[in-house]
Every structure is written in structure tokens, then in C-alpha cells.
Amino acid sequence: MPITNPTVSACTARRGARALIFLAVTIVYAGVWLALAMLFSVIFRSAATAALVTLGLWLFLSVIWPALAPAIAEAFVSPEHQATLVTTAQMLARLSPSTLFGECVLALLDPTTRTLGPVYLSQQQGAVMGAPLPLWDSVMVAWPQIVGMVAASILLFVGGYVAFQRQEVRA
């Protein structure tokens, strides 16, 4: 009869739970891009045009927008307000589903991540540096990003449905 270590099996179960939540978040992220592709396929008559516009928007939001957001924030916020500048740049970057997904991945798969924004002294009081967060706390850190991606996919699906119904009424 094999000898099992309860600590190892509990750690494996926690990793499995993190992996399942990561899978759910990945499906939601893919749902955002699926909803966007469906919206553009309803709006544009040509499938090639819809695919190219969706691909272009994906490239823009995944590659260019995260680099462009801090520059836009600097244009509107004075440099002497550093905390406001960082917060504004982060809020603008979070308009991209790729940024939201990246932050979810960081919070879920790295249990030592305690926050996804600026770290304040009040957040560090009583915290043991490098100590892993429990699964529920990691989910709570990523919860606003998860809700943002779910809301984006719902809004895009609803937009595609409304656009489709309007075309059906006119036809």
C-alpha cells in the first residue's frame, strides 16, 4: 500500500482548483473576442472584412494600446501628480481585454500577488512578504478584471444581437 503525504495532496488540489478557475477565465477571455468577431460579422457584409477588422482591433488592443495608454495619461494628468498619473494609465490600459486577462493570470497563477495596482503602506501592514495567498483571496484580487471581461462579452453579444435583429427587420 503506497504512503501518501496529506500536504502534497492538498497542494495538488489547490493547484487543480487554480487551474480550473484559470480555464474559466480563459474561456471568458475567448468569449470576448468571439463576441467581437460575431458583432463585426453582423455589421460588415463581407466575411473577409469582418475578419480583418477583428484581427486589426485585436492587434491594436493587445500590442499598441498597453504602450499607448501611459502616453495618453501623461497628456491629461500633470507629471507632479504621480499617483494619479499611474492610476489613470492603468485604468486606460484596462480598456483592453488582453490587459484584463494578463492581470487575471498574474493574480490566479502567482499566489504571492497581493494587488494589481499601486501598493500602499496600509496594504503591507501585517503581510508576510512572499507568503502565498489562499485561492479565494487570489480570486478576489482578480475579481474586478473577471467581471470586466464578462461584462464586455455580454455587451458585445447583446450589441451583435441587436444589430442582427435590426437587419432582419429591414430585410
JOBELCOR-V715714 format. One record per residue. PSI is psi in whole degrees, -180 to 180 (none if undefined). Layout:
BEGIN
psi: <PSI/PSI>
END
This chain:
BEGIN
psi: <126/148/128/146/118/-28/-42/-42/-34/-39/-40/-38/-39/-40/-39/-39/-41/-40/-39/-41/-39/-41/-43/-42/-38/-39/-40/-42/-44/-33/-34/-48/-33/-44/-40/-42/-40/-40/-47/-30/-25/-41/-47/143/-35/134/-35/-41/-45/-43/-42/-41/-41/-45/-42/-42/-38/-45/-44/-48/-25/-35/-50/-42/-45/-29/-27/-28/-45/-35/-39/-40/-39/-28/-26/-21/134/147/-22/-15/74/-42/-42/-38/-45/-43/-42/-43/-40/-40/-41/-40/-30/-1/-16/129/-29/-39/-43/-43/-42/-40/-37/-44/-44/-45/-36/-41/-13/97/-10/-7/121/-22/156/9/-160/144/125/157/-36/-28/-23/-11/125/-2/137/118/130/-7/134/146/150/162/-46/-40/-38/-40/-39/-32/-40/-3/-45/-36/-38/-46/-39/-42/-39/-44/-41/-42/-39/-46/-40/-40/-42/-42/-42/-40/-45/-43/-40/-44/-37/-37/-35/-37/-39/-27/none>
END
